Amino acid sequence: MLKILIAEDDRDLRQLFSRVLMKNGYTVRGVSNGQEALDVMDNDYYDLIISDIMMPVMDGYELVRLLRDANNTTPV
């Protein structure tokens, strides 16, 4: 089963994405910003990241830049 990490600061959108993906058989974890995404990725593996661009604390661009700088090739 594929594991998907959703980084989205809008709680309603994050819940909507999660429900739709879980209904289709995916394991989903939701976080509210890029820093939280990095924190959970330190402890778990995800097959795909769905990320908003404009988020507080750390935006989606910075999240992807830090992932790529660390040679993390998880699709975003």
C-alpha positions in Angstrom: 0.0 0.0 0.0 1.4 3.4 -1.0 2.0 6.0 1.7 1.2 9.6 0.9 2.2 12.7 2.9 0.0 15.8 2.4 1.5 19.1 3.4 -1.4 21.6 3.3 -2.1 24.4 5.7 -5.8 24.6 4.9 -7.3 22.1 7.3 -10.5 21.5 5.2 -8.5 20.8 2.0 -6.1 18.5 3.9 -9.0 16.5 5.3 -10.7 16.3 1.8 -7.5 15.1 0.1 -7.0 12.6 2.9 -10.5 11.2 2.8 -10.4 10.8 -1.0 -7.0 9.1 -1.0 -7.9 6.8 1.9 -11.2 5.8 0.3 -9.0 4.7 -2.7 -6.8 2.5 -0.6 -3.8 4.8 0.2 -2.3 5.3 3.6 -2.2 9.1 4.3 -0.6 11.4 6.8 -1.4 15.1 6.8 0.7 18.0 8.1 0.2 21.8 8.0 3.6 23.0 6.7 6.9 22.1 5.2 8.8 21.9 8.5 6.3 19.4 9.8 6.7 17.4 6.6 10.4 17.2 7.1 10.0 16.2 10.7 7.7 13.3 10.0 9.9 12.2 7.1 12.8 11.8 9.5 10.9 8.9 11.1 8.9 7.4 8.3 9.0 6.7 4.5 6.5 8.1 2.1 6.0 7.1 -1.6 4.6 10.5 -2.6 4.3 14.0 -1.2 1.4 16.3 -2.1 2.4 19.8 -1.1 0.8 23.2 -1.1 3.2 26.0 -2.2 2.2 28.8 0.1 2.3 27.6 3.7 3.5 29.2 7.0 6.8 28.3 8.6 8.2 26.6 5.5 6.6 26.8 2.0 6.5 24.1 -0.6 9.4 25.4 -2.6 11.7 25.4 0.4 10.5 21.9 1.3 11.3 20.5 -2.1 14.7 22.3 -2.2 15.7 20.8 1.1 14.6 17.4 0.1 16.6 17.5 -3.2 19.6 19.0 -1.4 19.5 15.9 0.9 19.3 13.6 -2.2 15.7 12.6 -1.4 14.0 11.9 -4.7 10.5 11.2 -3.4 8.0 12.5 -6.0 6.3 15.8 -5.1 
